């Protein structure tokens, strides 16, 4: 069957020889990771480059982004969202088609869309952020007999260490960074969904919703599949 398919599509496997205006489709599937990533993952730079290519192609008159991701790097998500914003600023419509899961960073990058389509069963939302910094000082002491100490010239000069417990001041700074990231997230969602931050916070807090409920909460615009997004 595979050989029959290749024979049917001929040598123009990617539609490069097609003429006229077109709708670009970009697949954003997998974990969202910084930098350049291979197919199967969403790279901040690599997926951003695909979006930029579509924006600069005069024959591409609209863009559909198929998002199927549980999230990942907030920095990479922001890069992709910015590239999609530039597409819209250039006058090209952007439609997001959600797959089985579009949550956290996947939902964040979807905020650059003119319209969002989801399935009734799409897991979406998870508007939130978290951070982890593990330390192993007790493990080193108990199992390896290693004790760590030191002298520094400033109170927080050597705080980011895996072999020492975080001080209360550093824990507070770490918490403030996470809180700021959450506030940025709900601010972006509120702006793009035409809501107040308080309204978004009430349905955010890392909770997830199925598509039919997300539609009622106005986190998505319509229930539909990829074909519906392309037609739109």
C-alpha positions in Angstrom: 0.0 0.0 0.0 2.9 2.4 0.7 4.3 2.0 -2.7 0.9 2.6 -4.2 0.6 5.8 -2.2 4.0 7.0 -3.4 3.0 6.2 -7.0 -0.3 8.1 -6.6 1.3 11.3 -5.3 4.1 11.1 -7.9 7.4 12.9 -7.4 5.8 16.1 -5.9 5.3 14.5 -2.5 5.1 17.8 -0.6 3.0 19.8 -3.0 5.9 22.1 -3.9 4.8 22.4 -7.5 1.2 23.3 -6.7 0.2 26.8 -7.8 -2.1 29.5 -6.6 -3.0 30.6 -3.1 -2.9 28.1 -0.2 -3.6 27.5 3.4 -0.5 26.6 5.3 -0.7 23.8 7.9 1.9 23.4 10.6 1.8 20.4 13.0 2.9 21.2 16.5 2.8 17.8 18.2 4.8 16.6 21.2 6.6 18.2 24.1 7.5 21.9 23.8 11.3 22.2 24.1 13.8 25.0 23.7 15.9 25.3 20.6 15.8 23.3 17.4 14.0 19.9 17.7 13.3 17.0 15.3 9.8 16.1 14.1 7.8 14.6 17.0 8.7 17.5 19.3 7.9 21.2 19.3 11.1 23.3 19.3 10.9 27.0 20.1 13.3 27.9 17.2 12.4 25.1 14.8 8.6 25.5 15.0 9.1 29.2 15.0 11.1 29.0 11.8 8.3 27.0 10.1 5.8 29.7 11.1 8.1 32.5 9.8 8.5 30.6 6.5 4.7 30.6 6.1 4.5 34.3 7.0 7.0 35.3 4.4 5.5 33.0 1.7 3.1 35.3 -0.3 1.2 32.3 -1.6 0.2 31.3 1.9 -2.9 33.4 2.7 -3.8 31.8 6.0 -2.3 29.5 8.6 -3.7 26.5 10.5 -1.7 25.2 13.4 -2.5 21.7 14.6 -1.6 21.7 18.3 -1.4 18.4 20.2 0.8 19.0 23.2 0.6 18.8 27.0 3.1 21.7 27.2 6.7 22.1 28.2 9.0 25.1 28.1 7.3 28.4 28.7 10.1 30.2 26.9 9.7 28.1 23.8 5.9 28.5 23.9 6.4 32.3 24.0 8.7 32.3 21.0 6.1 30.3 19.0 3.3 32.6 20.2 5.2 35.6 19.1 5.8 34.2 15.6 2.1 33.5 15.3 1.3 37.0 16.4 3.5 38.3 13.6 1.5 36.3 11.1 -1.7 37.9 12.3 -0.1 41.4 12.2 0.8 40.7 8.5 -2.9 40.2 7.8 -2.9 36.4 7.5 -5.6 34.6 9.6 -4.4 32.1 12.1 -6.6 29.2 13.1 -5.6 26.7 15.8 -7.0 23.1 15.6 -6.6 21.3 18.9 -5.9 17.6 18.9 -6.4 15.2 21.8 -4.4 17.4 24.3 -3.7 21.1 24.1 -2.7 22.2 27.6 -0.3 24.4 29.5 2.3 25.7 27.0 0.2 24.2 24.1 -2.7 26.4 25.2 -0.5 29.4 25.7 0.8 29.4 22.1 -2.8 28.9 20.9 -3.6 32.4 22.3 -2.2 33.9 19.0 -5.1 32.5 17.0 -8.0 34.3 15.5 -10.1 31.2 16.2 -9.6 28.0 18.2 -11.2 24.7 17.2 -11.3 21.7 19.6 -12.9 18.3 19.8 -15.5 17.6 22.4 -13.0 15.4 24.2 -9.9 17.6 23.8 -8.1 18.0 27.1 -7.3 21.7 27.3 -6.6 24.5 29.8 -4.1 23.7 32.4 -3.4 27.4 32.6 -0.6 27.5 35.1 3.1 27.2 35.8 5.4 25.4 38.2 9.1 25.1 38.9 11.3 22.5 40.6 14.8 22.8 42.0 15.9 19.5 43.7 18.6 19.4 46.3 20.5 16.3 47.5 22.3 17.4 50.6 20.7 14.8 52.9 21.3 12.0 50.4 25.0 13.0 50.1 25.3 13.0 53.8 23.5 9.8 54.6 24.7 7.5 51.9 28.1 9.0 50.9 29.3 10.7 54.0 29.7 14.0 52.1 29.2 17.2 54.0 29.3 20.6 52.1 30.1 24.0 53.5 31.6 27.2 52.2 32.2 30.9 52.6 30.9 33.6 50.3 31.1 37.4 50.1 27.4 37.9 49.5 24.3 36.4 51.0 23.1 34.8 47.8 26.4 34.3 46.0 26.2 30.5 46.0 22.5 29.6 46.4 21.9 27.7 43.2 23.5 24.5 44.3 22.2 20.9 44.3 24.3 20.0 47.4 22.8 22.6 49.7 19.4 23.4 51.0 17.8 26.5 49.7 17.7 29.4 52.2 14.2 30.9 53.1 15.2 34.1 51.1 16.0 32.1 48.0 12.8 30.0 48.3 10.8 33.2 48.4 12.6 34.5 45.4 11.9 31.3 43.6 8.2 31.4 44.5 8.0 35.0 43.3 9.4 34.0 39.9 6.7 31.3 39.6 4.0 33.7 40.6 5.1 36.2 38.0 5.1 33.5 35.3 1.5 32.6 36.3 0.4 36.2 36.3 1.9 36.6 32.8 0.1 33.5 31.6 -3.4 34.5 32.8 -2.8 38.1 31.5 -2.1 36.7 28.0 -5.2 34.5 28.1 -7.4 37.3 29.4 -6.3 39.7 26.7 -6.8 37.2 23.9 -10.1 35.8 25.1 -11.6 39.1 25.9 -11.8 38.4 29.7 -10.6 40.0 32.9 -7.7 38.4 34.7 -9.9 37.6 37.7 -12.2 35.6 35.4 -9.4 33.6 33.9 -7.9 33.0 37.3 -11.1 31.4 38.5 -11.0 28.8 35.7 -7.2 28.5 35.6 -5.0 27.3 38.5 -3.7 24.4 36.4 -7.2 22.8 36.0 -8.0 21.0 32.8 -11.2 20.9 30.9 -12.6 18.7 28.1 -13.4 20.6 24.9 -17.2 20.8 25.4 -16.7 22.4 28.8 -13.9 24.7 27.5 -16.4 25.9 24.9 -18.8 26.9 27.6 -16.1 28.6 29.5 -15.0 30.4 26.2 -11.5 29.0 26.3 -12.1 27.8 22.7 -14.3 29.1 20.0 -15.9 26.2 18.2 -16.1 22.4 18.2 -14.6 20.9 15.1 -11.7 19.0 13.5 -8.8 19.9 11.3 -10.9 20.1 8.1 -13.2 22.5 9.8 -10.2 24.7 10.7 -8.9 24.7 7.2 -12.3 25.6 5.8 -12.5 28.5 8.3 
